[in-house]
Every structure is written in structure tokens, then in C-alpha cells.
Amino acid sequence: MKRLILLMITCYCLLPGHANTDIASDSLLQVLQTLPHDTTRLSTLNDIIKIEQNNYKCIQYSDTLMQEALKLKNDKYASLAAYYHLLYYYNRSEQDSVAKWIVRMEPYVQRSGLWDYFFDAQRFQIDLYTFTEQYELAISEANKMKQKALNTNSNRGTVAAYQCLSNAYIGSQRWDEGLKALEEAYRLLPKKGNAVVHISVLSQLISVTKEMKDNNRQLKYLQELESVLRKFIIDNPSLKDGFADVFIFNEIFYAHYYLNTNQPLLAYSHIEKSKKYLTENTYFMYKVLYYDIYAEYYQSIKQYQQASAYIDTTLTSNPQLRA
């Protein structure tokens, strides 16, 4: 299960995108051809990268952004270009490339002050230590990160450091310490802070409390996540499709809660709700969760043949879970 939780962390290390990505990207590329080599061009490249983050075009455009930012001596966009490289390589678990780009990023951050992005990048590296079972190294680096975040007065950095500590503790089976670190991260979240950070922390809390069979806390965090999502989409309706995976997660873990409290009919209603968010672009981890919860539901009502079919689907489509 620790591998499942860590894979899910990766899912939240994505930038909010756009629904019609091909149309949006093509439109911005046309605009880019007409722009002078100034900050307007850098800003447009930045928008294109957010759209293309899940494919190799992200690296191509990030390289261009870095080159043009350096020519203009713009440390802000040089920092962002390095960050996008880090994000791309982190989501592919390329530890050496992540380490290389953190070193390259830091001088630009020192001058631009984009510490939140830098601490996100450090989180990528530390979580990869945890993913590769270098737990004590991850804990040591997370504590260093926490101190640096406190020194630079970065709330986001401090929250990320506690998330990293939690991941390392949970990876090494220290569940109580892991939950304590996560709840400290949750306590530090500003009320009107970054919604993606809220979603990340709450999703980890939901996953961990579910595994610890702490139904009361799990329900509390599910309701909080639902509230955050609802408010965020009301304020940003165009991003609803981009957060479909989070809606899937929320509905599926509601189903887990109701199965764990012996309410299979309510569990089934949430499984059915999750189905409407599934598309061909759904990240594979959420497809795993979807098939897995269906298997658990059918097991709970003693329809073992249907349960077996969903278990087979989960395993054959996602070999990473067998490790």
C-alpha cells in the first residue's frame, strides 16, 4: 500500500491544465510567433508549458523558456523553466535528472525569491528517496528543508517538508509518526491558500487514515476535500475537467469509507458517481483505484466472480502495483 500512496503523490505534482489542450496550445503557439522577445513572450511560453506538461514538448518549451529568460536576465522565468524540468523528470522517477535541475534552479531562486517553487522541487527529490526506500536520507533531507523553509518564511515549504516526513515515516511503517506529520501540515495550511496544496495534503490524509482504519478521521478529511473542491470549481469553472481525477479519488474513498462501515449501498452510489469522471485521459492510478473499489464492493456483497474480474483488470493493466 505504501507504493500506492506514493504513486498517488505523483498525481498531485501536476500543474492545473486546460480542458481542450490541443486547441489552447495551438492558439498560444500562433500568438507566440508574433510576440517580441520580452516578458510577454516568456509569459506565453509559460502558459504553453502548463498545457504540454504531460509530454516531451514540455522539455522542448522549457528549454526555450530557459534560453530566452537567460538572454533577458529574468531570474523568475529561469526559475520556472528549471522547475518545469524538475516536474517532468519527477513524474517519470528520473532521480539523477531531478538532482541536476535542483542544483541549477537554486541560484535563480536566490535572486528571484520563488521559494515556494524551490521547496516543491525539493519535495520531488525527497519523495523519490522515499520511493526508492532511502528512508533515513529522506527524513534527514526533509528536516533540513523544514529549517530552510522556516528561515525563508515559506509556509508552503514548511507544509511540503512535513508531507515529505510523513511519506518517509509511512514508507518505513511508522504510521503514527506519519499521520502526526501530515496533521501538522494540515494545521499549517492557510485558510485561503493554494487549493492544489490543500488537495495534496487532504488526499494523503484520506489515504493514510483509510489504511489505518480510522473511519472518523477519514470521513472528516473526505468532507473537507469535497468542500475545497466545490469552492475551487465554483471560483474556476473552466478547470473542472482538469480536476476530474481528484473528483474520482474523492468519490472512491467515500466508497471505501462506506464499505468499511458496512454500508455497501451507499458505497455503490459513490462508485457510480466516480464513473462519470473517467475518460481516456484519466491518470492510470485513478483507473486502478476505480477497478479496485469495484472488486472490494463485489467482495463485500459476496459476488466473488465479479470481484475476481475487477481484480484481474487491476493487475493486468498496472504491473507497478505487483511490486
SEKOLSE-659023 format. One record per residue (C-alpha): x negated, y negated, z; residue in three letters; residue number from 1. Coordinates in nm, 2 decimals. Last residue first. Example, Ala and Ser with C-alpha at 12.3 -4.5 7.8 and 13.67 -1.06 7.14 Angstrom:
BEGIN
      x      y      z residuo num
  -1.37   0.11   0.71     SER   2
  -1.23   0.45   0.78     ALA   1
***
This chain:
BEGIN
      x      y      z residuo num
  -0.59   0.49  -0.68     ALA 323
  -0.25   0.60  -0.80     ARG 322
  -0.12   0.25  -0.82     LEU 321
  -0.36   0.15  -1.09     GLN 320
  -0.20   0.41  -1.32     PRO 319
   0.10   0.19  -1.39     ASN 318
   0.34   0.31  -1.66     SER 317
   0.31   0.68  -1.58     THR 316
   0.34   0.63  -1.21     LEU 315
   0.64   0.40  -1.20     THR 314
   0.83   0.59  -1.46     THR 313
   0.77   0.92  -1.28     ASP 312
   0.91   0.77  -0.96     ILE 311
   1.21   0.65  -1.14     TYR 310
   1.29   1.00  -1.28     ALA 309
   1.23   1.15  -0.94     SER 308
   1.49   0.93  -0.78     ALA 307
   1.75   1.02  -1.04     GLN 306
   1.69   1.39  -0.97     GLN 305
   1.69   1.33  -0.59     TYR 304
   2.04   1.18  -0.56     GLN 303
   2.03   1.19  -0.18     LYS 302
   2.18   0.85  -0.12     ILE 301
   1.85   0.72   0.03     SER 300
   1.65   0.90  -0.24     GLN 299
   1.85   0.71  -0.50     TYR 298
   1.76   0.38  -0.34     TYR 297
   1.40   0.47  -0.29     GLU 296
   1.37   0.55  -0.66     ALA 295
   1.54   0.23  -0.76     TYR 294
   1.31   0.04  -0.53     ILE 293
   1.01   0.19  -0.71     ASP 292
   1.13   0.12  -1.06     TYR 291
   1.17  -0.25  -0.97     TYR 290
   0.85  -0.28  -0.77     LEU 289
   0.65  -0.14  -1.06     VAL 288
   0.82  -0.38  -1.30     LYS 287
   0.72  -0.65  -1.07     TYR 286
   0.36  -0.54  -1.08     MET 285
   0.37  -0.53  -1.47     PHE 284
   0.43  -0.90  -1.50     TYR 283
   0.77  -0.96  -1.67     THR 282
   0.71  -1.07  -2.03     ASN 281
   0.94  -0.81  -2.18     GLU 280
   1.21  -0.94  -1.95     THR 279
   1.35  -0.86  -1.61     LEU 278
   1.54  -1.14  -1.43     TYR 277
   1.88  -0.99  -1.48     LYS 276
   1.76  -0.66  -1.32     LYS 275
   1.69  -0.83  -0.98     SER 274
   2.06  -0.88  -0.92     LYS 273
   2.13  -0.51  -0.97     GLU 272
   1.86  -0.43  -0.71     ILE 271
   2.03  -0.68  -0.48     HIS 270
   2.37  -0.51  -0.51     SER 269
   2.21  -0.17  -0.46     TYR 268
   2.06  -0.28  -0.12     ALA 267
   2.40  -0.40  -0.01     LEU 266
   2.54  -0.06  -0.10     LEU 265
   2.25   0.12   0.07     PRO 264
   2.29  -0.04   0.42     GLN 263
   2.08   0.18   0.64     ASN 262
   1.87  -0.10   0.79     THR 261
   1.56   0.00   0.60     ASN 260
   1.76   0.03   0.28     LEU 259
   1.90  -0.32   0.35     TYR 258
   1.55  -0.46   0.40     TYR 257
   1.41  -0.29   0.09     HIS 256
   1.70  -0.43  -0.12     ALA 255
   1.61  -0.78   0.01     TYR 254
   1.26  -0.70  -0.10     PHE 253
   1.38  -0.63  -0.45     ILE 252
   1.59  -0.95  -0.47     GLU 251
   1.30  -1.17  -0.35     ASN 250
   1.04  -1.00  -0.58     PHE 249
   1.27  -1.03  -0.89     ILE 248
   1.32  -1.40  -0.81     PHE 247
   0.94  -1.44  -0.78     VAL 246
   0.90  -1.28  -1.12     ASP 245
   1.16  -1.51  -1.28     ALA 244
   0.95  -1.82  -1.17     PHE 243
   0.86  -1.93  -1.52     GLY 242
   1.22  -1.89  -1.63     ASP 241
   1.33  -2.14  -1.37     LYS 240
   1.07  -2.40  -1.47     LEU 239
   1.31  -2.62  -1.66     SER 238
   1.53  -2.66  -1.36     PRO 237
   1.26  -2.84  -1.15     ASN 236
   1.43  -3.00  -0.85     ASP 235
   1.72  -2.75  -0.84     ILE 234
   1.46  -2.48  -0.91     ILE 233
   1.24  -2.58  -0.62     PHE 232
   1.54  -2.60  -0.38     LYS 231
   1.66  -2.25  -0.46     ARG 230
   1.31  -2.10  -0.45     LEU 229
   1.23  -2.25  -0.11     VAL 228
   1.56  -2.13   0.03     SER 227
   1.52  -1.78  -0.10     GLU 226
   1.17  -1.77   0.04     LEU 225
   1.30  -1.88   0.38     GLU 224
   1.57  -1.62   0.37     GLN 223
   1.32  -1.35   0.29     LEU 222
   1.09  -1.47   0.56     TYR 221
   1.36  -1.44   0.83     LYS 220
   1.47  -1.10   0.69     LEU 219
   1.12  -0.96   0.71     GLN 218
   1.08  -1.10   1.07     ARG 217
   1.39  -0.91   1.18     ASN 216
   1.30  -0.59   0.99     ASN 215
   0.95  -0.54   1.13     ASP 214
   0.88  -0.21   0.96     LYS 213
   0.51  -0.29   0.95     MET 212
   0.52  -0.24   0.57     GLU 211
   0.81  -0.47   0.54     LYS 210
   0.64  -0.73   0.77     THR 209
   0.34  -0.72   0.54     VAL 208
   0.53  -0.76   0.21     SER 207
   0.75  -1.04   0.34     ILE 206
   0.46  -1.23   0.49     LEU 205
   0.26  -1.20   0.17     GLN 204
   0.56  -1.34  -0.02     SER 203
   0.60  -1.62   0.23     LEU 202
   0.24  -1.73   0.19     VAL 201
   0.25  -1.72  -0.19     SER 200
   0.59  -1.89  -0.22     ILE 199
   0.48  -2.17   0.02     HIS 198
   0.16  -2.22  -0.19     VAL 197
   0.37  -2.23  -0.51     VAL 196
   0.61  -2.49  -0.35     ALA 195
   0.33  -2.73  -0.27     ASN 194
   0.41  -2.92   0.04     GLY 193
   0.73  -3.09   0.17     LYS 192
   0.74  -2.92   0.51     LYS 191
   0.36  -2.89   0.53     PRO 190
   0.24  -2.53   0.57     LEU 189
   0.03  -2.49   0.89     LEU 188
   0.27  -2.26   1.06     ARG 187
   0.28  -2.03   0.76     TYR 186
  -0.10  -2.00   0.76     ALA 185
  -0.09  -1.92   1.13     GLU 184
   0.17  -1.66   1.05     GLU 183
  -0.06  -1.51   0.80     LEU 182
  -0.35  -1.49   1.04     ALA 181
  -0.12  -1.32   1.31     LYS 180
   0.01  -1.07   1.05     LEU 179
  -0.35  -0.97   0.95     GLY 178
  -0.46  -0.94   1.31     GLU 177
  -0.16  -0.71   1.38     ASP 176
  -0.23  -0.51   1.06     TRP 175
  -0.59  -0.43   1.12     ARG 174
  -0.59  -0.16   0.85     GLN 173
  -0.92  -0.27   0.68     SER 172
  -0.72  -0.41   0.38     GLY 171
  -0.48  -0.57   0.63     ILE 170
  -0.77  -0.76   0.80     TYR 169
  -0.92  -0.86   0.47     ALA 168
  -0.59  -0.99   0.33     ASN 167
  -0.51  -1.18   0.66     SER 166
  -0.85  -1.35   0.66     LEU 165
  -0.79  -1.46   0.30     CYS 164
  -0.45  -1.60   0.38     GLN 163
  -0.60  -1.78   0.68     TYR 162
  -0.86  -1.93   0.45     ALA 161
  -0.59  -2.03   0.20     ALA 160
  -0.40  -2.22   0.47     VAL 159
  -0.72  -2.41   0.57     THR 158
  -0.79  -2.49   0.21     GLY 157
  -0.44  -2.62   0.15     ARG 156
  -0.46  -2.84   0.46     ASN 155
  -0.78  -2.99   0.34     SER 154
  -0.93  -3.23   0.60     ASN 153
  -1.28  -3.20   0.44     THR 152
  -1.44  -3.06   0.76     ASN 151
  -1.13  -2.85   0.83     LEU 150
  -1.16  -2.70   0.48     ALA 149
  -1.53  -2.63   0.54     LYS 148
  -1.46  -2.45   0.86     GLN 147
  -1.19  -2.24   0.70     LYS 146
  -1.42  -2.15   0.41     MET 145
  -1.69  -2.03   0.65     LYS 144
  -1.42  -1.82   0.83     ASN 143
  -1.31  -1.68   0.49     ALA 142
  -1.67  -1.60   0.40     GLU 141
  -1.72  -1.39   0.71     SER 140
  -1.39  -1.21   0.68     ILE 139
  -1.46  -1.13   0.31     ALA 138
  -1.81  -1.00   0.39     LEU 137
  -1.66  -0.79   0.67     GLU 136
  -1.40  -0.64   0.43     TYR 135
  -1.61  -0.56   0.12     GLN 134
  -1.34  -0.31   0.01     GLU 133
  -1.34  -0.41  -0.36     THR 132
  -1.00  -0.58  -0.32     PHE 131
  -1.13  -0.76  -0.01     THR 130
  -1.43  -0.90  -0.19     TYR 129
  -1.20  -0.99  -0.48     LEU 128
  -0.98  -1.18  -0.22     ASP 127
  -1.29  -1.38  -0.12     ILE 126
  -1.37  -1.48  -0.48     GLN 125
  -1.01  -1.59  -0.56     PHE 124
  -0.99  -1.77  -0.22     ARG 123
  -1.30  -1.97  -0.31     GLN 122
  -1.12  -2.09  -0.63     ALA 121
  -0.82  -2.20  -0.43     ASP 120
  -1.06  -2.38  -0.20     PHE 119
  -1.20  -2.56  -0.50     PHE 118
  -0.86  -2.65  -0.63     TYR 117
  -0.76  -2.81  -0.30     ASP 116
  -1.10  -2.98  -0.28     TRP 115
  -1.05  -3.20  -0.59     LEU 114
  -1.26  -3.48  -0.45     GLY 113
  -1.40  -3.58  -0.78     SER 112
  -1.77  -3.61  -0.69     ARG 111
  -1.80  -3.31  -0.46     GLN 110
  -1.56  -3.13  -0.69     VAL 109
  -1.79  -3.17  -0.99     TYR 108
  -2.08  -3.04  -0.79     PRO 107
  -1.87  -2.74  -0.67     GLU 106
  -1.75  -2.61  -1.01     MET 105
  -2.07  -2.45  -1.14     ARG 104
  -2.12  -2.25  -0.83     VAL 103
  -1.76  -2.14  -0.83     ILE 102
  -1.79  -2.06  -1.20     TRP 101
  -2.07  -1.80  -1.16     LYS 100
  -1.90  -1.63  -0.86     ALA  99
  -1.58  -1.59  -1.07     VAL  98
  -1.78  -1.45  -1.36     SER  97
  -1.95  -1.19  -1.14     ASP  96
  -1.62  -1.08  -0.98     GLN  95
  -1.43  -1.01  -1.30     GLU  94
  -1.10  -0.90  -1.14     SER  93
  -0.90  -0.99  -1.46     ARG  92
  -0.68  -1.24  -1.27     ASN  91
  -0.99  -1.37  -1.12     TYR  90
  -1.15  -1.42  -1.46     TYR  89
  -0.87  -1.64  -1.58     TYR  88
  -0.84  -1.84  -1.26     LEU  87
  -1.21  -1.90  -1.24     LEU  86
  -1.22  -2.03  -1.60     HIS  85
  -0.92  -2.25  -1.52     TYR  84
  -1.10  -2.39  -1.21     TYR  83
  -1.41  -2.48  -1.41     ALA  82
  -1.19  -2.68  -1.65     ALA  81
  -1.02  -2.84  -1.36     LEU  80
  -1.35  -2.95  -1.20     SER  79
  -1.46  -3.09  -1.54     ALA  78
  -1.13  -3.27  -1.56     TYR  77
  -1.19  -3.45  -1.23     LYS  76
  -1.56  -3.50  -1.29     ASP  75
  -1.50  -3.72  -1.60     ASN  74
  -1.84  -3.81  -1.74     LYS  73
  -1.67  -3.87  -2.08     LEU  72
  -1.91  -3.63  -2.25     LYS  71
  -1.87  -3.39  -1.95     LEU  70
  -1.49  -3.40  -1.98     ALA  69
  -1.51  -3.33  -2.35     GLU  68
  -1.73  -3.02  -2.31     GLN  67
  -1.53  -2.89  -2.01     MET  66
  -1.19  -2.94  -2.19     LEU  65
  -1.33  -2.76  -2.49     THR  64
  -1.45  -2.46  -2.28     ASP  63
  -1.11  -2.46  -2.11     SER  62
  -0.94  -2.45  -2.45     TYR  61
  -1.13  -2.14  -2.55     GLN  60
  -1.10  -1.98  -2.21     ILE  59
  -0.72  -2.02  -2.20     CYS  58
  -0.70  -1.90  -2.56     LYS  57
  -0.80  -1.56  -2.42     TYR  56
  -0.45  -1.50  -2.28     ASN  55
  -0.25  -1.56  -1.97     ASN  54
  -0.33  -1.93  -1.91     GLN  53
  -0.20  -2.05  -2.25     GLU  52
   0.07  -2.28  -2.12     ILE  51
  -0.14  -2.43  -1.84     LYS  50
  -0.43  -2.46  -2.08     ILE  49
  -0.21  -2.67  -2.32     ILE  48
  -0.13  -2.91  -2.04     ASP  47
  -0.50  -2.96  -1.95     ASN  46
  -0.58  -3.02  -2.32     LEU  45
  -0.31  -3.29  -2.32     THR  44
  -0.47  -3.46  -2.01     SER  43
  -0.81  -3.45  -2.16     LEU  42
  -0.68  -3.61  -2.48     ARG  41
  -0.52  -3.89  -2.27     THR  40
  -0.84  -3.92  -2.08     THR  39
  -1.03  -4.03  -2.39     ASP  38
  -1.15  -3.88  -2.72     HIS  37
  -0.87  -4.03  -2.93     PRO  36
  -0.55  -3.84  -2.99     LEU  35
  -0.40  -3.74  -3.33     THR  34
  -0.51  -3.37  -3.34     GLN  33
  -0.39  -3.33  -2.98     LEU  32
  -0.03  -3.41  -3.07     VAL  31
  -0.02  -3.12  -3.31     GLN  30
  -0.17  -2.89  -3.04     LEU  29
   0.10  -3.02  -2.79     LEU  28
   0.38  -2.91  -3.03     SER  27
   0.22  -2.57  -3.10     ASP  26
   0.18  -2.51  -2.72     SER  25
   0.54  -2.60  -2.64     ALA  24
   0.68  -2.39  -2.92     ILE  23
   0.47  -2.09  -2.83     ASP  22
   0.54  -2.12  -2.46     THR  21
   0.91  -2.15  -2.47     ASN  20
   0.97  -2.11  -2.09     ALA  19
   0.68  -2.32  -1.97     HIS  18
   0.41  -2.25  -1.71     GLY  17
   0.35  -2.28  -1.34     PRO  16
  -0.01  -2.18  -1.29     LEU  15
  -0.09  -1.83  -1.18     LEU  14
  -0.26  -1.70  -0.87     CYS  13
   0.08  -1.57  -0.74     TYR  12
   0.05  -1.25  -0.94     CYS  11
  -0.30  -1.19  -0.81     THR  10
  -0.16  -1.17  -0.45     ILE   9
   0.07  -0.90  -0.58     MET   8
  -0.22  -0.68  -0.67     LEU   7
  -0.35  -0.73  -0.31     LEU   6
  -0.02  -0.61  -0.16     ILE   5
  -0.01  -0.31  -0.39     LEU   4
  -0.37  -0.22  -0.31     ARG   3
  -0.29  -0.24   0.06     LYS   2
   0.00   0.00   0.00     MET   1
***
